[in-house]
């Protein structure tokens, strides 16, 4: 029997990121990513995504200036690995450091609001990992603090920052594709049941599919929909810990545009987004950090490939977008509006399913 020549797909997000980094090693870094004045960055947390950020910045010849972490020894190891100049004994020392312009928050979902409150009040711009907060109320509070102190708050969901979506949105807004009729978006991860205390299943760590992967699916659809959906119908299966394991839901906005979604935390499925317009449909595979899409035109069936950006630079695009927003780029400042719309949908769905985290006990359900 002949040996298969098919390349295996990466098993998880970390493996996919490592493969993307390997693909650009030795290439010159693009000169059109970091175009705004450079800020001095510190990071809170030094887990997998913080390591990816440090690796991504290294491709551009940049470094994180400071790091704070719950475990000081881990922060020291992170600093040694990536040449970070300052390791803080406490997160309050980070907030007080006048050298720090911006903070990247990479800790678990349920800790974000506590860090956001203090970081924004300290006058720091903040890029916060998904899910930016647990719910709408927390995000509204964080936005109010950012406005009060004149700083930028930005959601780090990669979909909001990849150049591919900027290009597709440009063409969509020009009317080239016609009217969006339907967005169909899937995301399936596989996480073992062996460790129900992991962040994926643990209610105490704000686990479940919606905040972990649903944010990507909803962000893709919301970018292309003309307005926030107002009608939602859903079904969900909950895990024994009380978090959402899988779900299917549909939504519709005032313009009649539909979104159809399926999520699961214990079955692989393609990370695929199909955007169906009057004049074409667009397929985007591996959409959270996509740099390629295929357009199939309705009139004659011909296929057009669109490429923009590079997957390996996904986290650089996030840093660059916050720096552009600080420099006054209105299009980047407006990204938080999409994040707020997505958060409103996620909050509504979780409350419909009865998925409530300990920090939300007593929150006014709107």
N, C-alpha and C positions, 0 to 999 in steps of 0.2 A: 504493500500500500504506500502510495506517495505521501511524503510528509506535507502537512498543511503549511502554507506560507502566510496564513492570515495572522496579523498581529493582534495579540490579545488586548482588549480594552483595559485601561487602568481600573483597578478594583475599587478605588475610593478617591475622594477629592485630593488627598495629599499626594497620592501616586500620580494623579493627573497633573497636578501642579508641578511636580518634580520632572515629569516628562516634558512639560511645556518649557520649563527653565532650561533643560538639557538641549532642547531644539534651537535655542537662540545663543547658546554659549559661543563666544568668539565673534559674534556679529556686532557691528557698531550699533550703539543705542540711537534710536531715532531722535532727531533734533526738533521734532514738532510736538512732543508730549509736554515737556515742562517749559511753558512759555511765559508764565507769570513769575513775579518775584518769589524767590525761594524762601520758605519759612523754616524755622527750627522746630523739629518734631520730637515729641516724647511719646512713649507707648505705655499703656497700662495693660499688664498681662503679657505673658511670653509663651503662649501655647502655639499650636500649629499655624494659626493664621498670622500671628505676630512674626513667626519665623519666615513665613512666606513674604510678608511685607519687607522684612529686612533683606531677604534674598532679591526681591524685586527691585528695591532701591539700589542695591549693589550693582545691578546691571546698568544703572544710570550713573554709577560713580558717586552715589549719595549714601549717607548713613543716618540712622536714627541717633539723635543726640542723647536722649535719656530714657531710662526704663524704670518702672516700678512694678512690683509683683507681690502678691500675698506672701510668697516664700522668697526671702531675700537671696538665698543661695541660688535659686533658679534665675533670678534677675542677674546675679553676678555671672553665671554661666552664659546667659544670653548676651550680656555685654562683652564678655571675652570673645565669644564666637563671632560677633558682628562688629567689633570695634566701637561699641557704644561708649561715649565719654563719661556719662554720669549715671550712677546707680543710686536710686533714692532709698533711704531707710523706710520712709513712709510715703504714701500717696500725697499727703498734705505738703510734703517737701516739694514734690513735683509741681503742685498747683502754685506754690509760692515762688518758684524759680522764674525770675524775670527774663531769662534767656529763652524760655519755651514759648513759642507762638501758638503751636497747635498740638493737640493730643489725639492719639488714635486709641480708642477703647476696644479691647479685644476679649474681654471677660465674658462669662456666661450671661445670657439674656436677662436673667432676673436681677443682676447686679448693676445693669446699665444706668438706671435712673439715679442711683445714689452717686455714681461717678459723674454723671452729666450735671447734676445739680451743682456740685462743687467746682467742677472744671469750668463750666460756663460762667458761674458767678465770679470765678477768679479772672475772668476776662480772656480765657483761652478759646480759640476756635477748636471745634471738635468734629472728628470723623469717627462715627460709631458703627461698629460691626452690626450686621443683622442678627437678630431682629433688634432694631434700634431701641425699642422699649417693649414692655410686655403688652401694652394696650394704648388705646387712643388717649386716655386721660393723662398718662405719663408723658406721651409725646407732646401733647398740648402744653403741659407744664414746662417741659424742656425748651420748647420753642419760645414760650413766653420769657423764660430766663435769658435765652440767647438774644432775643429782641431787646430786653431791658439793658443788657450789657454790651450791645452793639457788636456781637460776634457771630460767626457762621456756625451753624449746626448742619451736618451733612450725614446722610445715611450711606453706609458703605456697601449696600447691596450692589454687586458688580454689574447687574443689568442696567442700572442707571448711569453707568460710566463708560461702557464699552463703545468705542467709535463706530462699530457696526450699527448700533441702534441710532446713533446720531445721523448717520448717512441714510438709513432706511426711513427715519422720521422726516428728514429733509425732503426726500422724494415723495413720501406720503402726503406731507403738508402742501406740496406743490400741486397735488391732484393727479400725479402720474399713475397711481394705482387705482384710482376711483375710490369709492366709499368702502370703508371696512364693514364687512357683514358679520364676520365670526372669527373669534380667536379660540383655538383649541390647544391646550397646553397640558403636558404630562410631566410628572417627575416621580421616579421610583428609586428609592434607596433600599439597601438591604442591611439591616442591623440585627445582630444576633440577640436572641432572648437570654443568652447566658448571663448577661450582666444587666439586670433591670435597674440597677442604680446608676447606670451610665447617663450622660446628659440627654441621650436620645429618648429614654423611657422614664426618667425620674421627674415626677411632678414638682419636687422641691427645687429642681434645676430648670424649670420651665421647659420640660421636654415635649415631644410630640412633633408631628409632621408640619403643622401649619407654620409655626415660627421658624422652623429649621429649613424647610424647603418650599413651603407654600408661598413665602415672600418672593421667591424668584419667579414662580409661575404667574402670580398676580401682577408683579411689576412689569413683565413683558406685555401682558394684555392691557394694563392700564396706560402704558406709554402710548399705545396706538388707538385707544378708544377716545372718542370726542369728549366724553364727560364721565364722571364718577357713576358707576352702576348704582341703581336704586332698588332693583328687585333681585333677590337671591333665593335660590332653592338648593337644599343640600341634604346629603346623607353622610354619616360618619360612623366608623367602628372605633370604639375606644379600647385601649390596652388596659390590662388589669391594674395598672398604676393610676389610671384616670386621665391619661393624655390621649390625644388623637393618634391612632395608628394609621388609618387610611380614610380617605374621604373622596367623594365626588360631588361637585356642585356646579351650578350654572348661574349666570347673572346677566342682567340686561340694563342698559342705561336709557335715558330719555330719547336718544336717537334710534333706539331699537337695535343697537349693536349687542351681540351676544358673546359671552365668554363661557367656555366649557373646560372644566379642570378635573384632573384625577391625580391624587397624591397617595403614596404609600411608603411606609418606613420598613417594610419587611418583604419587599418583592421588587426586583429590578424591572424597570421599564425605560424606554428611551427618554432622555431629556430632550423632548421635541416640542417645538412651538410651530403651529401652522396658523398663519394670518391670512384670512380669505377676504379678498377685496373684489370689487366689481370686475376688474380687468385682469386680475392675476391672483395667484396664491403664493405665499412666501413660506418656505420651510427653513427652520433654524434648528440645527441639531446641537446638542451640548450647549444650550442657550445661556446658562449663567455667565460663561466667559467666552461667548461665541465671537469669532472673527470672520465668519463666513456664512452666507445664506444663499439659497437657490430660489430664484423667482421663475415660476411657470406661468407664461402668458396665456390668457384664455383664448384669444383670437386665433392663434395658430399652434399653440402647444409648445412653442420653443422655450428653452430653459436658459436662464441667464444667471451666472454666478456673480455674487457681490462679495468682495473682500474689503475689510477695513479694520485696522488695528491688528494687534497680535495678542493671542491668549496669554502669553508669558508676562505681558506688561499690564495685566488686568489691575493689579493693586497700584501700579504707578499711575494709571488713569484716575484712580480714586484720589490719590494725593494731589495730582495735578488739578483735578476739578475743584477741590477745596481751595487750593492756592489761587485758582482763577476766580472763584467766587469772592475770596477776600480782596482780590484786585478789582472787583466790581463787575464781573461778567454776570449779567442778569440771567442768562440761560442756565448757568450753574447754580445760582441762588434759588432758582425756581424748582430745582430737583426735590427739595424737601416737601413740596406740595404733592408730588406723586407719592412720596413715602407716606405722607399723612393719609392720603386716600387708601393706599394699600393697608395701612394699619387699621383704618376704620373697618374695612371688610374683614380682616383677620379677627379683630375684636368681636365683631358681630357674630361671626361664625362660631367662634369658640364658646361664646355665651349661649348660643342656640344649642350647642352640643353638651353644655354643662362642663366644659373644660375650664376650670378656674384654678389659678395658682395661689399658693398661700399668701403671697404679697397682695393679692387682689381681694382678699376677704374684706367685706365692708365697702368696696368700691361701688359707687352709684352706677347702676346698670341703666344706660340710656336706651 
